[in-house]
Amino acid sequence: MIYWLLYARPKKKELRIAIIGQSVFGQEVYSLLRRQGKNVVGVFTVPDNNGRPDPLAAQAEKDGTPVFKIPRWRLKGSIVGQGLCDHMDVRKIGFTGSTEVGKGIMKSCAESNAKRVSLELGGKSPLIIFRDCDLDRAVRQSLGAVFFNKGENCIAAGRLFVERQIHDEFIERVIEEVKKMKIGDPLDRSVSHGPQNHKAHLDSLIHYIKVGVEEGANLVYGGKRLDRPGITVCVNMFCSENSGVPGFLSLCFIMGCGSSTAAVPPSSEPNSTSAKTESKPNDENGSAAEKQIEKPTPTRAAPDNYPDLSSHNNWMAKCLTPEIYAKLSTLKTPNGFTLDRAIQTGVDNPGHPFIMTVGMVAGDEESYDVFADLFDPVIEKRHNGYKKTDKHITDLDASKLEGGDDLDPNYVLSSRVRTGRSIKGLCLPPFNSRAERREVEKIVTAALNSLDGEFKGKYYPLTT
């Protein structure tokens, strides 16, 4: 998409068109606002570019939303992009895309007016699955990594490297989870995957499915367009020996923007050499799923490395003393949370000169007991002298409620639990893992589903 701004210069009696930029395929509005938000007010009409229309912008123009009336152009992205790079009046280029094109942009910008360049290059990011991982969590992580934002994500996990010992079981579990995915209207909260944004996109996906079969890939799931109105396609999974790495198999997904994921089981643990064989340079992102290894947490030796808090304006800095640090610095909660982890945010962020911040976090419920010598005074000062032994004065009595008798129950559509305190044995958000977040969701869901009568309702998960 090419974004334009039409503006006038009354004193010089002239009308000019400023080129705001050419956006990436996915998340066009976000990309525009991230780079040019401070210069742009309103919604811009954008041209169809390189066969990739933006239905949202087109609808905005149809509804009369744009502040500026800009003609719709049909322009080829490579031509416009090259023109921007070569133009002597353009001061900076920001580009998200392939490494090959990025190198060409750097060269063109250097040869024109040596304009500044910001590049975000790569794609098909690798995700390594080790045999000692939590397999259920790894499956969820893999599907989330490739299908987030319907696959239209530059850091989507385009390739999976999976150890051979768990490869077959991994595929079986992936298929089980894929079958649960509901495809349809994205406005339906029970739907986890929407349609393609235009017919040409759907045709492209169908084409790549056929190419995969013709090239010898084993289609293990899907392989067709959904039999329903609209331009939707099911999840398509291939398994192939053609991974480019000896001893590796590949599991590929084709859906969404057509991003594919390769699940690779090596005969031994994948290392940097084998990964590079299958990798492209400048991958945008990489991750791994493995067993959490207990590693020693670096701690400051008390009192030699006691943090300098002389310029800090937070309650942690006011309450922490060398004596308290020496007493608590070697302690850990059952989940492995340390004092250094608790105070690190306050050490790194001195705080506002006029606003007193807390300066520390609790990694789990047990933190309040293990590090009580620091947490208790911080909490007391943060709450204006409210001590640990004090009790809240409550006055909860239904007979004292006023109003609300004339509320129409038809207007109460849903209610949501927004926050929670803690669950014993599980970490708090600053320290917990994705697997623990799923466990919290299970506990909360079970509690909510046990409600009956007027409190009974249906639970809608926010993620798949």
N, C-alpha and C positions, 0 to 999 in steps of 0.2 A: 504494500500500500504506500502511496505517495501522499504526504500531507502538505497542504499549501495554506498560506495566509495572505489574504487580500487586504491591503491597507492603503490609506491616502496620505499624501504630503501636501496639505492645502497651500502652504506658502510657496511651494514650487509648482503648484498646479499640476501634479502628476499622480498617477495611480500605479502602484507597484504590486507585484506578486512575490512573496518571499517563500522559498522552499523550506519547509520545516524539516522534512526528512522522509525517508523510505523505511517503513516498519518491517519487523519480522513477521513470519506467517502466523504464529500463534500469539495471543495476548496483545493484539494491536493497540488497544486503548491504553493498557498498562504501559507498554513500551513508549508510547507517545508522551504520556503524562510523566513518566520517570525521567525522560530526557528533556522535555520541553514544557513541563507543567507550569512552571513559573511564567512562561511567556504566552501561554495559551488560555483563553477563556471561551467556554462553550464547546460544542461538538462540531467537528469539521466534516464536511462532505469529502469523501476520498474516492479516488478513481479505482476502477477494476484494474488489477495489476497482475500480469503474467498468469491469468486464469485462476486467480485466487481472490474471489470477491469477499467483501466484508458485509454480511447481511445486516449486522447491527447498525453500521454507519449508513447503509442504504435506507434502512427503515427510518433512521433519524432524519435524513434529508426529506423523505416522503412525508413525515409528520410535521415538517417545518421547524425542527429543533435547531439546526445550525444557525449560529450568529452571523456567519459570513456565507454568502451565496457563491460557491465555487463550482465551476463546471466539472462534470464527470469526464475523466480522461481514460483512455485505454492505452497504457504504456507498458513496455516490456521492462521488467525490473533491471536486467543487466545493462540495458542502454542508458536508463536514467541514472543508475548507480555509477556507471563509468563517467557519465557527464558531470555528476556531482564531484567525483574524485579529481577530475581534470580541470574543473572550473577554477579560475584564479581568484574569484571573489568569495568562494566558500572557505570558511576559516577552520572548520573542524568536521570530521566524519566519525560517526559512531556506528559500528556494524556488529551484528550478531549473525553468525552463519558458519559456513565451512572454513576449514583451515586454508584450503587452496585459494578460495576467493579472498580471504583475509590477507594473504600474502600479496595478491595482486593489488588490493586496495592500498596497502602500505607502500608499494612501489609507485603507484600512480600519484598518491598524495605527496610523496617525496619529490617526484619529478615535476610536479606542478608548482605550487607555492609553499612546499614544505609544511603543509597544514597539519594540525594536531590530529591524532587518531586514537580512538578507543575501540578495542576489539574484544569480542566474546566469541571464541572459536571452539570448534569441536563438535561432538555429538556422539550418539550411540555409547553412552557412558557404561562402563563395566560394573557389574555387581558380582562379587565372589562369594559363593556359598560353601562353607567348610562342613565336613562331615560331623563335627562335634557341635554344630549349632542347634538351636531350638528350631526344629523343622517347621512346626506350625507358624512360628513367628517369621521364619525366613520366607515361607510361602506368601504370607500376608505382605511382608515387606517388598517382595519381588513384584507382586501384582500392583501394589500401590505405587511402586517406583516407575512402572512402565505405563500405567493407565491413569496416573494423576493428570487432571485437566484433559481427559480423553486422549492422552498420549501427545497432545500438542504442547510439549514441554522440552526445552532445549537440553535439559539435564536428565531426560528420561533414561532409565536403565535399558539401553538398547541391546545389551549382551549380558548373559549370565554365565559365569564359570562355576560349575557345580562338580564336586568331587564324585568320582565314579561310584564309590560305595553307597551313595544315597541318591544317585541320579534317578533310578526307576521309581523309587518311592516318592521322590520329589515331584516327578511328572504326574503321578497318580493323584497326589494331593492338590497340585495346581489345577488339574482337570476338575476335581471335586469343587474347588472354590470358584472356578470359572463358570460352572453350571449354575451357581447361585447368583451370578450377576444378572440383574434385570436391565434390559435395554429398552429404551423408549423415550417418552416425553420427559425432558430434563426438569420441567416444572413440577413433576410428580416426585415427591420426596422419597418414595420407595425405589425410584429408578437410580441406578448407579452409573449408567453410561448412556449418553445421548446419541442422536443421529449424526451423520456427516452434514457439513454445512452447505453442500451443493452436489448436484448429480455427477459432475466431472470427478469430484473427489471419490465418490462411491465407485465409479467405473475404474478409477486408478487402483483402488484396493482389490477389486475383483480381478483386475489384470495381474497384479502381483501374486495373488493366490494361484492363478493358473501357471505363472512363471515358476513358482516354487515347486509345484507338482511336476512340471515338465523337466526341471533340472534335477529331479530325483529325490526331492525331500519327501519324507513320510508325513502325510497329513494325519495327525492323531486326533484332531478335534476341529469341528466347524467346517469351513470351506465353502460357504454359500451366503447369499443375501437372505435376510430374514423375510419370511412369508407374511408380510403385513404392509399396510400403507406407510409411505414415507421412505426415506433413503437411509435405511439402517442395515448394518451388516453384523453378523455374529462374531464372536472371538474366534480367531483362526490360529491353530497351533501346529507347527511343523517340528519334526525331529529329523536331524540330518547328520551324516558323517562329515559333510563338507565344511568343517569349521576352520581349516587352515592351520590347525595345531595338532600334531601327532598325539593320538590317544584321546582325543576330545570328541564329544558328540555335541550337537547343538539343538536347543529348544527355541523355536522362534514364534513370536506372536505377530499377527498382522491385524491391526484394528486401529481405530482412531485416526491419527495422522499417518498411519502406515509404518510406525516405528516397530522394529523387530527386536526381539530379545533372544540371545543365544545362551542356552544353559549348557555348560561345558563340563563333562566329568573327566578329569585327567586320571592317569594311572597313578600319579603321585600328587602331592600337594602342589597347587599352582603357585608359581613364583613369578618374579618380575620378568624373567626372560620369556616364559611361555605366554604371559599376558601381553608382552610387547609384540610377540609374533602375530597376535590377532588384533592388536590395537592400532588405531590411527594416532598420529601425533596430536597433542593438544586436546585430549579428551576433556570435556568441561567438568566432569564429575566422576567420582569413583567411590565405591563403598564395599563393605564386606559384612557377612553374617557369620559369626563364630561364637563359641562358648566364651562367656565373660571370664577373663583370666584375672586372678587376683594378683595385682602388681603393687609393689610398695608405693604408697602415695607420698610424693615429696613433701616434707614438712620443714619448716624453718627451725633450725636448732635454737632452743631457748637457752640463754637469752641473746646469744650472739646475733642471730638473724631476726630478732624481734622487729616487726614492720615499723617503719617510720610513719607515725600517724599525726605528726605535729601540725600539719596543715589541713587535716581532715575535719569536716563538719558533719559527722554522723554519730548516732548514739553508740555504735560499736566502738568507735575511736575514743569516745568519752569514758566508756566503761571498761575497756580492755586494759589490763596492766601487765607488766612483765611477769609478775607473780602468777596471775591467772593464766597467761599464755604458757608458762613453764609447766603448770599443773595439768593443762588440758591438751597441749599440742600433740602428745603421743597417744591420745585416746581415740577410739573408733566406735561408731555405733554398730549393731549387728549387721547392717547393710554396707558397712565399710566407709561411712561418711566421717570425715575428719574436721577438726576445728579450722584448718587452713581452707578447706572447701567452703566452710560456713562464712568465713570472713573475707574471702577473696574478692567478692563484689565490692565490699566496702574499702578494701585496700586499693583496688584499681580505680575506684570512682570516689574521689574525695568529697563529692557532694556540692550542693549549692551554697554560696556564702551566706545566704539569708534564710535558707530553708533547711531545717534539720532532717536528714534522712535516716533510715534504720541502719543500713550499712552491713547487713548480714542476712543469711537465709538459713532455713532449716531443711536439711536433706530428707529427713524422715521424722516420724513421731518421737522416736527415741532420742533425737538430738536435744529435745527440751530437757531430758533427764541427764544425759551424759555430759552436756555442756551447760548445765544449769547455772554454774557460777558466773557465766557471761550472759546467757539468755535471760535469766530472771531480772537482773538490773536493767538490761536494755528494754525489755517489755514494760517494766515498771515505769521507766522514764518516758518511754514512747506513749504510754497511756496515762500521763499526768499523775503519777504517783500511785496508780492502782497496783496493789501488791498481789503476790501469788496467793496469799491466804485470804484475800478479800473475796466476797461473794456478791454477784450481781443481784440487785433488788428487782424482782419481777412482779408484775401486776397483771398476770394473764387470767382474765375472767371473761367468759363469753357474754355475761350479762351486762358488762360495761361497754360493749361495742355499740357504736352509734352509726346510723345510716346503713345503706346497702340493702334495705328491704325491698326496694323497687328495681333491683338489677334484673335485666332480661337475660336468662341463662342461654338464650340462643346466640348471644354475642360472645360467649366464652368458647372459643374454638380449641384452644390447647393451652397447656401449661408446661413449663420446662424447668428442670433443676439446673441452675446456672453454676453454682459453686458447691464445694464440699470442704471439710476440714482435713481429716486424715483417716487412714485405715491402718490399724496396727499390723505390722509385718510388711507393709509396702512403703516405698519411698514416696516423698512429695515431689511435685513437678520439677523443682530444680535439679533433682538427682535421679528420677525414675526413668526406666527404659520404656521402649514401645510395648514390650511384652507386659510390663507391669501396668501400663495404661489400659491395655486390653483387659487385664485382670480386674482393674478398678471398674471398667465398664460392665463386666459380667456381674460383679457384686451389686452395683447400683441398679442394673437392669433387673436382676432377680428380686431386689427389694421393691422396685416400682411395680413389677408384674404381680407381686403378691397382694397388692392393694385391690380392694373390691368395693362394691357399692358405688357411690358417687365419685370416688377417687380412681376407679378403674379406668384405664386408658390403653392406648397402643403405643409401643415404644418404636421410635424411628431413629436408627443409627445415623450419625452424621457422616460416617465413612464406611466404605465397604470392607 
